Amino acid sequence: MTSPSIPSRGRPARLDRAKTVETALELLDDVGLEALTMRRLAERLGVRAGALYRHFTTKQDLLTAMAERMLGDVQASPEAADWAGRLRALARALRRALLAHRDGARVFGGTHSVGPHTLAFAESVVGVLREAGFGDEDAGRTLMTLVNFTLGHTLEEQAAAAPHEDGAPDDPGRLRSAVQAGPYPHLAATVPVLTSADFDAHFEFALDLQVEGLRRLRSGAE
């Protein structure tokens, strides 16, 4: 696919912030975060690189806008009957939104957007917890725990899905060989799980632990 040429005469191409973010996400899916540069994005849009800085002072500003847009696609399942079901649905929806784009978790990490999509998601999580009787401090910390867990899990999931050569640091066979060659009988017993690529099962197990911990916290407060 060839990039559109940068216009050299006449009126410059009109740059729209929303279109720029959408194009950046498309480029991210095509080339990955490492190759996503302001210059490359400008070429895709058919403008000069300097034009991007009218909307985004730095590349980090662009990544924050991309993260905000990704959360616009967060759609939880129909509301469950209880707070635990709704909380699970929100965590799963966040994971799906991050997985929807190549390197989505890496883009999202550290952006700290205060846009409407990000705040609406946070409001939903905290609202579920406060309405269930959790205190403000517990609700706030649970929000951070849920987001950080989902982000970290998805980061590892996307890294594992990336192509790698045998013997690379993330090659499951490398861990298996190291454990079997050393005095690690307990680890050896769990190698099938540790090297499993069933990230759905890994995610649900950890989510269960969080929800059950919250149930105990809630029971203790009653």
QUITA-V332514 format. One record per pair of residues at least 12 apart in sequence whose C-alpha atoms are under 7 Angstrom apart, sorted by the first residue. I is the first residue (numbers start at 0). J is the second residue. Records with the same first field share a line. If there is no record, write none. Layout:
I: J + J
This chain:
2: 42 + 43
3: 42 + 43 + 45
4: 42 + 45
5: 42 + 45 + 46 + 47
6: 45 + 46
12: 45 + 46
16: 54
20: 64 + 65
23: 40
24: 65
27: 101
28: 100 + 101
31: 101 + 102
32: 102
37: 58
62: 106 + 110
63: 110 + 112
66: 106 + 107
67: 112 + 114 + 116 + 117
69: 96
70: 96 + 116 + 117
71: 116
72: 96
73: 92 + 93 + 96
74: 92
75: 88 + 89 + 92
76: 88
82: 127 + 128 + 131
83: 210
86: 124 + 127
90: 145 + 149
94: 149 + 153
102: 157
104: 150 + 153 + 154
105: 154
121: 142
124: 142
125: 138 + 139 + 142
133: 217
156: 198
171: 194
175: 190
